[in-house]
Structures are given as C-alpha cells and as structure tokens.
C-alpha cells in the first residue's frame, strides 16, 4: 500500500552543506523499531563553528520540509557536527565579503532566514535542538524555534548582535522573553553576555544539560562553572555562574586534560525521542501547534519589518561590524566603539572615512 503514496516534498535534494540522516527509533527497551525513524539534521561547517551559509539555509528549509512530510519520522533532531558549536549564526565571512553594503541582497537572504525559522515552527513533528557546543547569535534563534533543547553542559548560550553590528531580530527579540522573562531577555539581547548551560536550564531556556567531559575515565561536570545554586543581583536563585581568577585557571587545566564524549547527550536525545514515540501522533502535533502560537504571534508580527531593517542596516553598522569581525586580528574583532560614537556625535556621515577610522588594525 505504501508504494502508491504521493510525495509532498517540494523538490528532491542531494544535501551538500548539511547532513540529513534517518536513524531508527528505539523502543522502551532500547531496541530499534522497524519502519520508524527520527530525522537528524546536522549543520556541517565545524571549521567556522557551524555558521550557516546562504546555501546551508536553503538546505535546512528543505530538510525540515522533508522530515515533516516523512510518514515514518517520529521526531526531528536539529544539531551540528563536532563538539565545539551547535551554531554561531550566519557566516560572517559571507556577510562581510558579499552582503556588507548590499542591502537588497541581504534582504533577499533574510527572506531565506525567515523561512528557515518558519520551517522549524511549522514542522509537523516535534523538534529537538541537540546543543553540542556554543549556541550563539542566529544559532540561539534557530534553537529557540525548536520545541525542546537538550545540551552538553559545556555549551554556552547568548546573543552577539549589538556587539557586531546587528540586532537579534531573527527570533530572539520575539522568543527569548517567553523563556526567561523580559528583564533577562533585555540583558542577553543587549549586553551580549553568555549563559552557561546550567544557567540556561535554571532560567527555563533549555530542558536539560548533561556532562560530556571525561576525566580519568569518568564524566565530570563542566569545570568552568560553579554548579551550586546562588543568588543573582535580583535575588533570584540560579545555577551555573562562571568561575573566575585562580579557580578559572585550574578549571581550564581540567578541561584541557579531559576528552569530550557526547554519548550522554545522545542518550538524552534518544530517551526524549522514545518518550515522544509512545504518544498519539496527531495529539502531539496539535499540542505543539497550540504552544507554538505563542512564538508565532510575535514572529509573524515582526519578521517582515525586521527583515527590512536588517537589510538597510547592511549599509551602516552591520557593514562595519561584520567587516571588523572578518578582517580584524585575533582578539581584536570589534570596531572602536568610542571612536564610532564620537564621530557620530559630531555629525560625521556613514562613509568610507568613518569606516576606515573605526575598523580594528
């Protein structure tokens, strides 16, 4: 009977910049289930911390459409190759060398990016973000579009837009406050300060974090963070603040002496996929869509005007910020913010003279 089923995919594609895999579902005893799968979608640019190029964005859209249509798929796992990063956002080399100064081109790119977010939010299957490392900037945004997040406890989470010439308008200004509240969202989106995986869990941003660092054959918690509870400046109880001083130096030594093994993270993902399999599929999909409406309410209201602004911003701050990141020497990849503000306060136009004055040397 299945041989006569109609395909509803837009196109059939041979993925080149991402990896698309069907992995067998596991039953409650851990055994593969014949004919049922989970679709694993991997960003595959580890040398550039799994930043997505324009072509990769196109492939992610089609991958989610394919997984959504696949009748054998129970859940979608969105992740990346390696153990350093899930995703650090758009490819800054491509931004600096192609899109900088070309607002109409970047506006077209942002249509693709918006479609990527929407393809996640409209997927007919539950979507799990498997965070194998840094989830920053646009990576944070595509991750928050997912339904669940489980992470390596070495992962960090945050934004980078205002530091590098953009605004986190690819989802964070729409979604982040739904997870952590408006004050926390303000802190993350404007100050670009990172949260550890344990902070992210305690704030409600992610479902679970698991140790993946092996030292002397045993898994240990991320040595770079203090995992005991503590009170922040507002008096709220949180976990996972970063170590400082000599404690941080010692932690770096432990980190350097260990090896990263993502098996516990994969086990966490498999367990979650198995739980989802033992539920009524259409009831799960309806529940997901009802809950996703909270994200879509903001996303659909803002995505087009944000796209327009982000395109125009490629003539000014984004042009400067992405060039600074791409061209600046290691450790100095930001514009001279004081020089920029001083020149603007004096009424200097955004021109090549200003750009040359603020780029790092």
Protein Blocks (a to p, Z undefined) as FASTA:
>chain_A
ZZmpccfbfbdcddfkbccdddddddfkopacehiacdddddddfknoopacfklmmmmm
mmmmmmmmmmkbmbdcdddedjkbfbgcjafklmmmmmgoplklmmmmmmmmmmmmmmmm
mpcbdcddddfbdcehjlmmmmmmpmbdcddfkbccddfklmnopacfkommmmmmmmno
jklmmmmmmnopacdfklmmmnopambdcdfbdeehiacddfkbcfbdcddfkopacehi
acehjllmmmmmmmmmpccdfklmmmmmmmmmmmmmmpcfklmmmmmmmmmmmmmmmmmm
mmmmmmmmmmmmmmmmmmmmmmmmmmmcehiacccfklmmmmmmnopacdfklmmmmpcZ
Z
